[in-house]
């Protein structure tokens, strides 16, 4: 990928992941700090969920830690949404869905409920990434 003076070579072989990584690179090199920071916070949220879900599925998390994980995951989502609102990006496609996910995180009754939100968040993240790049 070439974007202005920025050259980037990925090590990712999976087509979906590679395309996503190049999209991040395009957003980051576009020169809009607001969009770059939203991308950063989105990736922090996605990473948290994508690490939580397999840990839960593997039985590595104690069910009595639900409140702790709800609070941690909600705080990451809230940071993203606040950053979007503070930078006039809260009307982008995917933003309303992220707010809905935050509500679901805050009200999750079980660790399974939280784990099931990883893929929901991933899909909403793709909508937001497309909007960050396209608008």
MARZAMI-599765 format. One record per residue: residue number from 1; residue in one letter; x, y, z of N, C-alpha, C, O in turn. Coordinates in Angstrom, 2 decimals. Atoms other than C-alpha are relative to their C-alpha. Layout:
BEGIN
@pos:NUM&code:A&npx:X&npy:Y&npz:Z&capx:X&capy:Y&capz:Z&cpx:X&cpy:Y&cpz:Z&opx:X&opy:Y&opz:Z
...
# end
This chain:
BEGIN
@pos:1&code:X&npx:0.84&npy:-1.18&npz:0.00&capx:0.00&capy:0.00&capz:0.00&cpx:0.88&cpy:1.23&cpz:0.00&opx:1.90&opy:1.28&opz:0.69
@pos:2&code:X&npx:-0.70&npy:-1.27&npz:0.00&capx:1.20&capy:3.46&capz:-0.76&cpx:-1.02&cpy:1.10&cpz:0.23&opx:-2.04&opy:1.16&opz:-0.46
@pos:3&code:X&npx:0.89&npy:-1.11&npz:-0.29&capx:-0.44&capy:6.52&capz:0.70&cpx:0.88&cpy:1.22&cpz:0.22&opx:1.44&opy:1.41&opz:1.30
@pos:4&code:X&npx:-0.89&npy:-1.15&npz:-0.10&capx:1.44&capy:9.73&capz:0.00&cpx:1.43&cpy:-0.49&cpz:0.12&opx:1.91&opy:-1.25&opz:-0.72
@pos:5&code:X&npx:-1.37&npy:0.43&npz:-0.24&capx:4.92&capy:9.26&capz:1.40&cpx:0.08&cpy:-1.21&cpz:0.91&opx:1.17&opy:-1.63&opz:1.28
@pos:6&code:X&npx:0.03&npy:1.12&npz:-0.94&capx:3.83&capy:6.36&capz:3.61&cpx:-0.06&cpy:-1.32&cpz:-0.74&opx:-0.98&opy:-1.56&opz:-1.54
@pos:7&code:X&npx:0.00&npy:1.36&npz:0.54&capx:4.73&capy:2.84&capz:2.59&cpx:-0.30&cpy:-0.93&cpz:1.17&opx:0.18&opy:-0.73&opz:2.28
@pos:8&code:X&npx:0.35&npy:0.94&npz:-1.06&capx:3.28&capy:-0.05&capz:4.55&cpx:-0.06&cpy:-1.40&cpz:-0.58&opx:-0.66&opy:-1.62&opz:-1.63
@pos:9&code:X&npx:0.04&npy:1.41&npz:0.40&capx:3.82&capy:-3.79&capz:4.25&cpx:-0.53&cpy:-0.81&cpz:1.18&opx:-0.01&opy:-0.73&opz:2.29
@pos:10&code:X&npx:0.61&npy:0.82&npz:-1.04&capx:1.65&capy:-6.17&capz:6.21&cpx:0.64&cpy:-1.38&cpz:0.05&opx:1.23&opy:-1.83&opz:-0.93
@pos:11&code:X&npx:-0.42&npy:1.40&npz:-0.13&capx:2.60&capy:-9.60&capz:7.53&cpx:-1.21&cpy:-0.92&cpz:0.05&opx:-1.06&opy:-2.14&opz:0.16
@pos:12&code:X&npx:1.24&npy:0.76&npz:-0.13&capx:-1.03&capy:-10.71&capz:7.64&cpx:-0.32&cpy:-0.69&cpz:-1.33&opx:-0.29&opy:-0.07&opz:-2.39
@pos:13&code:X&npx:0.30&npy:0.76&npz:1.20&capx:-1.94&capy:-13.45&capz:5.19&cpx:-1.50&cpy:-0.16&cpz:-0.24&opx:-1.93&opy:-0.24&opz:-1.39
@pos:14&code:X&npx:1.44&npy:0.13&npz:0.14&capx:-5.68&capy:-13.79&capz:5.86&cpx:-0.56&cpy:1.24&cpz:-0.71&opx:-0.29&opy:2.37&opz:-0.31
@pos:15&code:X&npx:0.48&npy:-1.11&npz:0.84&capx:-7.49&capy:-11.67&capz:3.24&cpx:-0.83&cpy:1.00&cpz:0.79&opx:-0.65&opy:2.21&opz:0.64
@pos:16&code:X&npx:0.86&npy:-0.90&npz:-0.78&capx:-10.09&capy:-10.25&capz:5.64&cpx:0.84&cpy:0.88&cpz:0.93&opx:0.67&opy:2.10&opz:0.96
@pos:17&code:X&npx:-0.84&npy:-0.75&npz:-0.93&capx:-7.52&capy:-9.24&capz:8.23&cpx:0.92&cpy:0.96&cpz:-0.73&opx:1.14&opy:2.08&opz:-0.28
@pos:18&code:X&npx:-0.89&npy:-0.85&npz:0.78&capx:-5.16&capy:-7.88&capz:5.58&cpx:-0.73&cpy:1.23&cpz:-0.52&opx:-0.22&opy:2.35&opz:-0.43
@pos:19&code:X&npx:0.79&npy:-1.13&npz:0.50&capx:-7.88&capy:-5.72&capz:4.02&cpx:-0.32&cpy:0.98&cpz:1.13&opx:-0.27&opy:2.20&opz:0.95
@pos:20&code:X&npx:0.30&npy:-0.83&npz:-1.15&capx:-8.83&capy:-4.46&capz:7.46&cpx:1.24&cpy:0.79&cpz:0.43&opx:1.14&opy:1.98&opz:0.74
@pos:21&code:X&npx:-1.24&npy:-0.67&npz:-0.39&capx:-5.22&capy:-3.64&capz:8.30&cpx:0.36&cpy:1.12&cpz:-0.97&opx:0.79&opy:2.19&opz:-0.54
@pos:22&code:X&npx:-0.27&npy:-1.05&npz:0.98&capx:-4.76&capy:-1.70&capz:5.07&cpx:-0.99&cpy:1.15&cpz:0.17&opx:-0.63&opy:2.32&opz:-0.02
@pos:23&code:X&npx:0.96&npy:-1.07&npz:-0.26&capx:-7.95&capy:0.20&capz:5.86&cpx:0.45&cpy:0.85&cpz:1.18&opx:0.36&opy:2.08&opz:1.12
@pos:24&code:X&npx:-0.52&npy:-0.76&npz:-1.14&capx:-6.49&capy:1.19&capz:9.23&cpx:1.13&cpy:0.90&cpz:-0.46&opx:1.18&opy:2.08&opz:-0.09
@pos:25&code:X&npx:-1.13&npy:-0.79&npz:0.48&capx:-3.32&capy:2.34&capz:7.48&cpx:-0.47&cpy:1.21&cpz:-0.82&opx:0.07&opy:2.30&opz:-0.68
@pos:26&code:X&npx:0.52&npy:-1.13&npz:0.79&capx:-5.32&capy:4.47&capz:5.03&cpx:-0.59&cpy:1.07&cpz:0.90&opx:-0.38&opy:2.26&opz:0.67
@pos:27&code:X&npx:0.60&npy:-0.96&npz:-0.93&capx:-7.27&capy:6.09&capz:7.88&cpx:1.09&cpy:0.75&cpz:0.75&opx:1.02&opy:1.97&opz:0.90
@pos:28&code:X&npx:-1.07&npy:-0.63&npz:-0.78&capx:-4.12&capy:6.75&capz:9.89&cpx:0.85&cpy:0.96&cpz:-0.82&opx:1.34&opy:1.95&opz:-0.29
@pos:29&code:X&npx:-0.85&npy:-0.87&npz:0.82&capx:-2.25&capy:8.30&capz:6.97&cpx:-0.77&cpy:1.12&cpz:-0.68&opx:-0.18&opy:1.93&opz:-1.39
@pos:30&code:X&npx:0.82&npy:-1.04&npz:0.63&capx:-5.14&capy:10.52&capz:5.87&cpx:0.22&cpy:1.37&cpz:0.64&opx:-0.16&opy:2.39&opz:0.06
@pos:31&code:X&npx:-0.34&npy:-1.28&npz:-0.61&capx:-3.97&capy:13.20&capz:8.29&cpx:-1.08&cpy:0.63&cpz:0.87&opx:-0.98&opy:1.80&opz:1.21
@pos:32&code:X&npx:1.07&npy:-0.53&npz:-0.86&capx:-7.14&capy:13.59&capz:10.38&cpx:0.16&cpy:-0.64&cpz:1.38&opx:-0.21&opy:-1.80&opz:1.58
@pos:33&code:X&npx:-0.27&npy:0.52&npz:-1.34&capx:-6.17&capy:13.19&capz:14.04&cpx:-1.26&cpy:-0.51&cpz:0.68&opx:-1.21&opy:-1.49&opz:1.42
@pos:34&code:X&npx:1.26&npy:0.43&npz:-0.63&capx:-9.82&capy:12.90&capz:15.13&cpx:-0.33&cpy:-1.43&cpz:-0.42&opx:-0.65&opy:-2.27&opz:0.42
@pos:35&code:X&npx:0.33&npy:1.33&npz:0.53&capx:-10.41&capy:9.89&capz:12.90&cpx:1.04&cpy:-1.03&cpz:0.45&opx:0.70&opy:-2.17&opz:0.77
@pos:36&code:X&npx:-1.05&npy:0.90&npz:-0.47&capx:-7.07&capy:8.36&capz:13.85&cpx:-0.19&cpy:-0.41&cpz:1.44&opx:0.01&opy:-1.57&opz:1.80
@pos:37&code:X&npx:0.24&npy:0.32&npz:-1.41&capx:-7.89&capy:8.58&capz:17.53&cpx:-1.23&cpy:-0.88&cpz:0.19&opx:-1.24&opy:-1.78&opz:1.03
@pos:38&code:X&npx:1.18&npy:0.87&npz:-0.07&capx:-11.33&capy:7.08&capz:17.01&cpx:0.39&cpy:-1.42&cpz:-0.42&opx:-0.04&opy:-2.39&opz:0.20
@pos:39&code:X&npx:-0.49&npy:1.32&npz:0.41&capx:-9.65&capy:4.22&capz:15.14&cpx:0.77&cpy:-0.66&cpz:1.14&opx:0.57&opy:-1.84&opz:1.43
@pos:40&code:X&npx:-0.79&npy:0.54&npz:-1.12&capx:-7.22&capy:3.77&capz:18.04&cpx:-0.91&cpy:-0.51&cpz:1.12&opx:-0.74&opy:-1.63&opz:1.60
@pos:41&code:X&npx:0.90&npy:0.43&npz:-1.08&capx:-10.00&capy:3.65&capz:20.64&cpx:-0.89&cpy:-1.16&cpz:-0.44&opx:-1.22&opy:-2.02&opz:0.38
@pos:42&code:X&npx:0.78&npy:1.13&npz:0.50&capx:-12.08&capy:1.33&capz:18.44&cpx:0.83&cpy:-1.28&cpz:0.10&opx:0.31&opy:-2.32&opz:0.51
@pos:43&code:X&npx:-0.84&npy:1.19&npz:-0.05&capx:-9.15&capy:-1.08&capz:18.21&cpx:0.25&cpy:-0.45&cpz:1.44&opx:0.36&opy:-1.65&opz:1.70
@pos:44&code:X&npx:-0.16&npy:0.38&npz:-1.40&capx:-8.64&capy:-0.97&capz:21.97&cpx:-1.25&cpy:-0.74&cpz:0.49&opx:-1.14&opy:-1.73&opz:1.21
@pos:45&code:X&npx:1.25&npy:0.66&npz:-0.39&capx:-12.32&capy:-1.88&capz:22.46&cpx:-0.07&cpy:-1.39&cpz:-0.63&opx:-0.37&opy:-2.37&opz:0.05
@pos:46&code:X&npx:0.06&npy:1.29&npz:0.69&capx:-12.17&capy:-4.64&capz:19.85&cpx:0.97&cpy:-1.00&cpz:0.60&opx:0.64&opy:-2.17&opz:0.79
@pos:47&code:X&npx:-0.99&npy:0.89&npz:-0.61&capx:-9.01&capy:-6.07&capz:21.36&cpx:-0.49&cpy:-0.52&cpz:1.34&opx:-0.37&opy:-1.71&opz:1.63
@pos:48&code:X&npx:0.50&npy:0.43&npz:-1.31&capx:-10.55&capy:-6.14&capz:24.81&cpx:-1.07&cpy:-1.09&cpz:-0.15&opx:-1.02&opy:-2.10&opz:0.54
@pos:49&code:X&npx:1.06&npy:0.98&npz:0.20&capx:-13.62&capy:-8.00&capz:23.56&cpx:0.54&cpy:-1.29&cpz:-0.62&opx:0.14&opy:-2.39&opz:-0.24
@pos:50&code:X&npx:-0.53&npy:1.19&npz:0.67&capx:-11.63&capy:-10.33&capz:21.30&cpx:0.97&cpy:-0.78&cpz:0.88&opx:1.28&opy:-1.93&opz:0.57
@pos:51&code:X&npx:-0.79&npy:0.74&npz:-1.00&capx:-9.39&capy:-11.28&capz:24.23&cpx:-0.92&cpy:-0.59&cpz:1.07&opx:-0.69&opy:-1.70&opz:1.56
@pos:52&code:X&npx:0.95&npy:0.48&npz:-1.01&capx:-12.29&capy:-11.60&capz:26.68&cpx:-0.73&cpy:-1.26&cpz:-0.47&opx:-0.82&opy:-2.24&opz:0.26
@pos:53&code:X&npx:0.84&npy:1.10&npz:0.49&capx:-14.38&capy:-13.92&capz:24.50&cpx:0.71&cpy:-1.34&cpz:0.01&opx:0.15&opy:-2.29&opz:0.56
@pos:54&code:X&npx:-0.65&npy:1.32&npz:-0.05&capx:-11.82&capy:-16.72&capz:24.00&cpx:0.44&cpy:-0.40&cpz:1.40&opx:0.47&opy:-1.58&opz:1.73
@pos:55&code:X&npx:-0.36&npy:0.33&npz:-1.39&capx:-10.69&capy:-16.47&capz:27.62&cpx:-1.22&cpy:-0.57&cpz:0.71&opx:-1.11&opy:-1.55&opz:1.45
@pos:56&code:X&npx:1.24&npy:0.52&npz:-0.61&capx:-14.29&capy:-16.95&capz:28.72&cpx:-0.30&cpy:-1.39&cpz:-0.57&opx:-0.61&opy:-2.32&opz:0.18
@pos:57&code:X&npx:0.32&npy:1.29&npz:0.63&capx:-14.83&capy:-19.78&capz:26.21&cpx:0.93&cpy:-1.11&cpz:0.48&opx:0.51&opy:-2.27&opz:0.56
@pos:58&code:X&npx:-0.97&npy:1.00&npz:-0.47&capx:-11.70&capy:-21.56&capz:27.49&cpx:-0.16&cpy:-0.30&cpz:1.50&opx:0.55&opy:-1.15&opz:2.04
@pos:59&code:X&npx:0.20&npy:0.23&npz:-1.43&capx:-12.97&capy:-21.39&capz:31.08&cpx:1.05&cpy:0.66&cpz:0.87&opx:1.23&opy:0.27&opz:2.03
@pos:60&code:X&npx:-1.08&npy:-0.66&npz:-0.74&capx:-10.14&capy:-19.09&capz:32.15&cpx:-0.47&cpy:1.16&cpz:0.88&opx:0.33&opy:1.75&opz:1.60
@pos:61&code:X&npx:0.54&npy:-1.12&npz:-0.78&capx:-12.44&capy:-16.50&capz:33.74&cpx:-1.02&cpy:-0.49&cpz:1.01&opx:-1.81&opy:-1.39&opz:0.73
@pos:62&code:X&npx:0.94&npy:0.39&npz:-1.04&capx:-14.37&capy:-16.80&capz:36.96&cpx:-1.31&cpy:0.76&cpz:-0.17&opx:-1.32&opy:1.98&opz:-0.34
@pos:63&code:X&npx:1.33&npy:-0.58&npz:0.22&capx:-18.11&capy:-16.20&capz:36.63&cpx:-0.33&cpy:1.11&cpz:1.00&opx:-1.12&opy:2.00&opz:0.70
@pos:64&code:X&npx:0.31&npy:-1.02&npz:-1.01&capx:-18.15&capy:-14.13&capz:39.83&cpx:0.70&cpy:1.34&cpz:-0.27&opx:0.58&opy:2.27&opz:0.53
@pos:65&code:X&npx:-0.69&npy:-1.24&npz:0.39&capx:-16.03&capy:-11.46&capz:38.07&cpx:-0.81&cpy:0.80&cpz:-1.03&opx:-0.28&opy:1.70&opz:-1.68
@pos:66&code:X&npx:0.87&npy:-0.65&npz:0.99&capx:-18.98&capy:-10.35&capz:35.89&cpx:0.01&cpy:1.52&cpz:0.14&opx:0.20&opy:2.23&opz:-0.84
@pos:67&code:X&npx:0.06&npy:-1.46&npz:-0.20&capx:-19.24&capy:-6.88&capz:37.43&cpx:1.30&cpy:0.65&cpz:-0.42&opx:1.30&opy:1.70&opz:-1.07
@pos:68&code:X&npx:-1.31&npy:-0.53&npz:0.38&capx:-15.51&capy:-6.30&capz:37.00&cpx:0.11&cpy:0.11&cpz:-1.52&opx:0.49&opy:1.16&opz:-2.03
@pos:69&code:X&npx:-0.14&npy:-0.01&npz:1.45&capx:-15.57&capy:-7.25&capz:33.30&cpx:-1.03&cpy:0.92&cpz:-0.66&opx:-0.72&opy:1.58&opz:-1.65
@pos:70&code:X&npx:0.99&npy:-0.95&npz:0.54&capx:-18.79&capy:-5.34&capz:32.63&cpx:0.54&cpy:1.42&cpz:0.09&opx:0.47&opy:2.18&opz:-0.88
@pos:71&code:X&npx:-0.51&npy:-1.35&npz:-0.20&capx:-17.20&capy:-2.20&capz:34.07&cpx:1.18&cpy:0.30&cpz:-0.91&opx:1.25&opy:1.38&opz:-1.49
@pos:72&code:X&npx:-1.19&npy:-0.21&npz:0.84&capx:-13.90&capy:-2.64&capz:32.18&cpx:-0.38&cpy:0.16&cpz:-1.47&opx:0.11&opy:1.06&opz:-2.15
@pos:73&code:X&npx:0.39&npy:-0.06&npz:1.40&capx:-15.53&capy:-3.31&capz:28.82&cpx:-0.86&cpy:1.24&cpz:-0.27&opx:-0.72&opy:1.88&opz:-1.32
@pos:74&code:X&npx:0.82&npy:-1.20&npz:0.15&capx:-18.09&capy:-0.53&capz:29.33&cpx:0.87&cpy:1.26&cpz:-0.01&opx:0.60&opy:2.18&opz:-0.78
@pos:75&code:X&npx:-0.89&npy:-1.18&npz:-0.04&capx:-15.32&capy:1.95&capz:30.19&cpx:0.70&cpy:0.20&cpz:-1.34&opx:0.85&opy:1.33&opz:-1.79
@pos:76&code:X&npx:-0.66&npy:-0.12&npz:1.31&capx:-13.53&capy:1.19&capz:26.91&cpx:-0.98&cpy:0.51&cpz:-1.05&opx:-0.64&opy:1.39&opz:-1.85
@pos:77&code:X&npx:1.02&npy:-0.47&npz:0.95&capx:-16.72&capy:1.63&capz:24.91&cpx:-0.35&cpy:1.47&cpz:0.27&opx:-0.50&opy:2.25&opz:-0.67
@pos:78&code:X&npx:0.33&npy:-1.38&npz:-0.34&capx:-17.53&capy:4.84&capz:26.79&cpx:1.09&cpy:0.96&cpz:-0.47&opx:0.78&opy:2.05&opz:-0.95
@pos:79&code:X&npx:-1.11&npy:-0.83&npz:0.47&capx:-14.07&capy:6.24&capz:25.98&cpx:-0.11&cpy:0.25&cpz:-1.50&opx:0.06&opy:1.37&opz:-1.96
@pos:80&code:X&npx:0.17&npy:-0.13&npz:1.45&capx:-14.65&capy:5.56&capz:22.28&cpx:-1.16&cpy:0.95&cpz:-0.32&opx:-1.00&opy:1.87&opz:-1.12
@pos:81&code:X&npx:1.17&npy:-0.82&npz:0.29&capx:-18.12&capy:7.11&capz:22.29&cpx:0.21&cpy:1.46&cpz:0.41&opx:-0.24&opy:2.36&opz:-0.30
@pos:82&code:X&npx:-0.28&npy:-1.37&npz:-0.43&capx:-16.96&capy:10.17&capz:24.25&cpx:0.94&cpy:0.69&cpz:-0.98&opx:0.74&opy:1.85&opz:-1.32
@pos:83&code:X&npx:-0.93&npy:-0.55&npz:0.98&capx:-14.07&capy:10.70&capz:21.85&cpx:-0.73&cpy:0.36&cpz:-1.29&opx:-0.48&opy:1.41&opz:-1.88
@pos:84&code:X&npx:0.78&npy:-0.28&npz:1.21&capx:-16.47&capy:10.47&capz:18.93&cpx:-0.87&cpy:1.24&cpz:0.19&opx:-0.91&opy:2.12&opz:-0.68
@pos:85&code:X&npx:0.88&npy:-1.14&npz:-0.28&capx:-18.91&capy:12.93&capz:20.52&cpx:0.81&cpy:1.30&cpz:0.10&opx:0.41&opy:2.32&opz:-0.46
@pos:86&code:X&npx:-0.82&npy:-1.19&npz:-0.18&capx:-16.15&capy:15.39&capz:21.50&cpx:0.60&cpy:0.51&cpz:-1.31&opx:1.00&opy:1.67&opz:-1.40
@pos:87&code:X&npx:-0.61&npy:-0.37&npz:1.28&capx:-14.88&capy:15.41&capz:17.91&cpx:-0.99&cpy:0.00&cpz:-1.16&opx:-0.61&opy:-0.10&opz:-2.33
@pos:88&code:X&npx:1.06&npy:-0.10&npz:1.00&capx:-18.21&capy:15.62&capz:16.09&cpx:-0.02&cpy:-1.17&cpz:-0.98&opx:-0.30&opy:-1.00&opz:-2.17
@pos:89&code:X&npx:0.03&npy:1.21&npz:0.82&capx:-17.97&capy:12.06&capz:14.80&cpx:-1.06&cpy:-0.99&cpz:0.51&opx:-1.09&opy:-2.15&opz:0.08
@pos:90&code:X&npx:0.97&npy:0.90&npz:-0.63&capx:-20.85&capy:10.62&capz:16.82&cpx:-1.22&cpy:-0.29&cpz:-0.87&opx:-2.10&opy:-1.04&opz:-0.46
@pos:91&code:X&npx:1.11&npy:0.29&npz:0.91&capx:-23.25&capy:10.61&capz:13.86&cpx:0.43&cpy:-0.92&cpz:-1.14&opx:-0.35&opy:-1.21&opz:-2.04
@pos:92&code:X&npx:-0.48&npy:0.93&npz:1.03&capx:-21.09&capy:8.31&capz:11.74&cpx:-0.74&cpy:-1.33&cpz:0.10&opx:-1.21&opy:-1.72&opz:1.17
@pos:93&code:X&npx:0.61&npy:1.33&npz:0.03&capx:-22.52&capy:4.98&capz:10.68&cpx:0.75&cpy:-0.90&cpz:0.99&opx:1.98&opy:-0.92&opz:1.01
@pos:94&code:X&npx:-0.58&npy:0.89&npz:-1.00&capx:-21.92&capy:2.48&capz:13.48&cpx:-0.04&cpy:0.59&cpz:1.40&opx:-0.01&opy:-0.16&opz:2.38
@pos:95&code:X&npx:-0.02&npy:-0.64&npz:-1.32&capx:-22.00&capy:5.03&capz:16.32&cpx:-1.21&cpy:-0.38&cpz:0.85&opx:-1.06&opy:-0.71&opz:2.03
@pos:96&code:X&npx:1.21&npy:0.35&npz:-0.76&capx:-25.59&capy:4.36&capz:17.35&cpx:0.04&cpy:-1.46&cpz:0.43&opx:-0.39&opy:-1.80&opz:1.53
@pos:97&code:X&npx:-0.11&npy:1.43&npz:-0.34&capx:-24.91&capy:0.62&capz:17.27&cpx:0.97&cpy:-0.20&cpz:1.16&opx:0.74&opy:-1.03&opz:2.03
@pos:98&code:X&npx:-0.94&npy:0.08&npz:-1.12&capx:-21.90&capy:1.11&capz:19.57&cpx:-0.66&cpy:0.43&cpz:1.30&opx:-0.40&opy:-0.15&opz:2.35
@pos:99&code:X&npx:0.71&npy:-0.44&npz:-1.19&capx:-24.12&capy:3.00&capz:22.01&cpx:-0.95&cpy:-1.09&cpz:0.50&opx:-1.10&opy:-1.28&opz:1.71
@pos:100&code:X&npx:0.87&npy:1.13&npz:-0.37&capx:-26.57&capy:0.08&capz:21.96&cpx:0.82&cpy:-1.11&cpz:0.65&opx:0.39&opy:-1.71&opz:1.64
@pos:101&code:X&npx:-0.88&npy:1.04&npz:-0.56&capx:-23.71&capy:-2.34&capz:22.63&cpx:0.43&cpy:0.39&cpz:1.41&opx:0.48&opy:-0.46&opz:2.30
@pos:102&code:X&npx:-0.35&npy:-0.46&npz:-1.34&capx:-22.63&capy:-0.21&capz:25.59&cpx:-1.12&cpy:-0.31&cpz:0.99&opx:-0.87&opy:-0.80&opz:2.09
@pos:103&code:X&npx:1.15&npy:0.30&npz:-0.87&capx:-26.13&capy:-0.55&capz:27.06&cpx:-0.08&cpy:-1.49&cpz:0.29&opx:-0.37&opy:-1.89&opz:1.42
@pos:104&code:X&npx:0.03&npy:1.45&npz:-0.20&capx:-25.98&capy:-4.32&capz:26.54&cpx:1.13&cpy:-0.46&cpz:0.91&opx:0.94&opy:-1.38&opz:1.71
@pos:105&code:X&npx:-1.12&npy:0.33&npz:-0.88&capx:-22.57&capy:-4.49&capz:28.22&cpx:-0.38&cpy:0.33&cpz:1.44&opx:-0.20&opy:-0.48&opz:2.35
@pos:106&code:X&npx:0.34&npy:-0.46&npz:-1.36&capx:-23.80&capy:-2.51&capz:31.22&cpx:-1.08&cpy:-0.85&cpz:0.65&opx:-1.14&opy:-0.93&opz:1.88
@pos:107&code:X&npx:1.10&npy:0.79&npz:-0.56&capx:-26.83&capy:-4.76&capz:31.63&cpx:0.20&cpy:-1.51&cpz:-0.15&opx:-0.70&opy:-2.28&opz:0.16
@pos:108&code:X&npx:-0.25&npy:1.43&npz:0.20&capx:-25.22&capy:-8.13&capz:30.81&cpx:-0.21&cpy:-0.77&cpz:1.31&opx:0.33&opy:-0.41&opz:2.35
@pos:109&code:X&npx:0.32&npy:0.80&npz:-1.18&capx:-26.54&capy:-10.76&capz:33.22&cpx:1.00&cpy:-1.13&cpz:0.23&opx:1.10&opy:-1.66&opz:1.34
@pos:110&code:X&npx:-0.94&npy:1.11&npz:-0.12&capx:-23.86&capy:-13.36&capz:32.52&cpx:1.27&cpy:0.31&cpz:-0.80&opx:1.30&opy:1.21&opz:-1.63
@pos:111&code:X&npx:-1.24&npy:-0.12&npz:0.77&capx:-20.31&capy:-13.70&capz:31.24&cpx:-0.26&cpy:-0.40&cpz:-1.45&opx:0.34&opy:0.17&opz:-2.36
@pos:112&code:X&npx:0.36&npy:0.40&npz:1.36&capx:-21.80&capy:-15.47&capz:28.20&cpx:-0.60&cpy:1.18&cpz:-0.75&opx:-0.27&opy:1.39&opz:-1.92
@pos:113&code:X&npx:0.59&npy:-1.17&npz:0.64&capx:-23.85&capy:-12.34&capz:27.46&cpx:1.09&cpy:0.96&cpz:-0.48&opx:1.01&opy:1.50&opz:-1.58
@pos:114&code:X&npx:-1.11&npy:-0.87&npz:0.39&capx:-20.63&capy:-10.31&capz:27.42&cpx:0.78&cpy:-0.60&cpz:-1.17&opx:1.10&opy:0.10&opz:-2.13
@pos:115&code:X&npx:-0.79&npy:0.67&npz:1.04&capx:-18.76&capy:-12.86&capz:25.30&cpx:-0.71&cpy:0.05&cpz:-1.35&opx:-0.05&opy:0.21&opz:-2.39
@pos:116&code:X&npx:0.76&npy:-0.01&npz:1.25&capx:-21.53&capy:-12.91&capz:22.70&cpx:0.03&cpy:1.36&cpz:-0.69&opx:-0.31&opy:1.47&opz:-1.87
@pos:117&code:X&npx:-0.06&npy:-1.33&npz:0.58&capx:-21.03&capy:-9.18&capz:22.14&cpx:1.26&cpy:0.23&cpz:-0.83&opx:1.35&opy:1.23&opz:-1.54
@pos:118&code:X&npx:-1.25&npy:-0.18&npz:0.75&capx:-17.55&capy:-9.65&capz:20.64&cpx:-0.27&cpy:0.08&cpz:-1.50&opx:0.23&opy:0.99&opz:-2.16
@pos:119&code:X&npx:0.27&npy:-0.02&npz:1.44&capx:-18.86&capy:-10.45&capz:17.17&cpx:-0.94&cpy:1.14&cpz:-0.37&opx:-0.79&opy:1.73&opz:-1.44
@pos:120&code:X&npx:0.91&npy:-1.14&npz:0.24&capx:-21.64&capy:-7.85&capz:17.42&cpx:0.83&cpy:1.28&cpz:-0.10&opx:0.59&opy:2.12&opz:-0.98
@pos:121&code:X&npx:-0.88&npy:-1.16&npz:0.01&capx:-18.98&capy:-5.26&capz:18.21&cpx:0.86&cpy:0.02&cpz:-1.27&opx:1.06&opy:1.08&opz:-1.87
@pos:122&code:X&npx:-0.83&npy:0.09&npz:1.20&capx:-16.80&capy:-6.49&capz:15.34&cpx:-0.75&cpy:0.53&cpz:-1.22&opx:-0.20&opy:1.29&opz:-2.02
@pos:123&code:X&npx:0.82&npy:-0.44&npz:1.14&capx:-19.61&capy:-5.93&capz:12.83&cpx:-0.24&cpy:1.51&cpz:0.06&opx:-0.11&opy:2.20&opz:-0.95
@pos:124&code:X&npx:0.20&npy:-1.45&npz:-0.16&capx:-20.39&capy:-2.46&capz:14.23&cpx:1.29&cpy:0.75&cpz:-0.29&opx:1.26&opy:1.84&opz:-0.87
@pos:125&code:X&npx:-1.30&npy:-0.61&npz:0.25&capx:-16.68&capy:-1.67&capz:14.08&cpx:0.27&cpy:0.14&cpz:-1.49&opx:0.83&opy:1.15&opz:-1.93
@pos:126&code:X&npx:-0.20&npy:-0.09&npz:1.45&capx:-16.58&capy:-2.44&capz:10.36&cpx:-0.82&cpy:1.15&cpz:-0.58&opx:-0.33&opy:1.87&opz:-1.45
@pos:127&code:X&npx:0.82&npy:-1.13&npz:0.48&capx:-19.44&capy:0.01&capz:9.76&cpx:0.67&cpy:1.32&cpz:0.34&opx:0.73&opy:2.22&opz:-0.50
@pos:128&code:X&npx:-0.68&npy:-1.22&npz:-0.42&capx:-17.58&capy:2.66&capz:11.74&cpx:1.27&cpy:0.24&cpz:-0.82&opx:1.52&opy:1.36&opz:-1.24
@pos:129&code:X&npx:-1.22&npy:-0.15&npz:0.79&capx:-14.30&capy:2.01&capz:9.91&cpx:-0.30&cpy:0.49&cpz:-1.42&opx:0.37&opy:1.38&opz:-1.94
@pos:130&code:X&npx:0.39&npy:-0.44&npz:1.34&capx:-16.02&capy:2.35&capz:6.54&cpx:-0.40&cpy:1.48&cpz:0.02&opx:-0.06&opy:2.23&opz:-0.89
@pos:131&code:X&npx:0.42&npy:-1.39&npz:-0.11&capx:-17.57&capy:5.62&capz:7.70&cpx:1.20&cpy:0.93&cpz:0.26&opx:1.26&opy:2.03&opz:-0.29
@pos:132&code:X&npx:-1.20&npy:-0.81&npz:-0.27&capx:-14.23&capy:6.92&capz:9.05&cpx:0.79&cpy:0.22&cpz:-1.28&opx:1.33&opy:1.30&opz:-1.51
@pos:133&code:X&npx:-0.78&npy:-0.10&npz:1.22&capx:-12.59&capy:6.22&capz:5.74&cpx:-0.74&cpy:0.76&cpz:-1.09&opx:-0.13&opy:1.48&opz:-1.88
@pos:134&code:X&npx:0.77&npy:-0.53&npz:1.14&capx:-15.41&capy:7.34&capz:3.47&cpx:-0.56&cpy:1.39&cpz:0.14&opx:-0.94&opy:2.00&opz:-0.86
@pos:135&code:X&npx:0.65&npy:-1.32&npz:-0.14&capx:-16.68&capy:10.57&capz:4.95&cpx:0.99&cpy:1.12&cpz:0.09&opx:0.60&opy:2.28&opz:0.21
# end
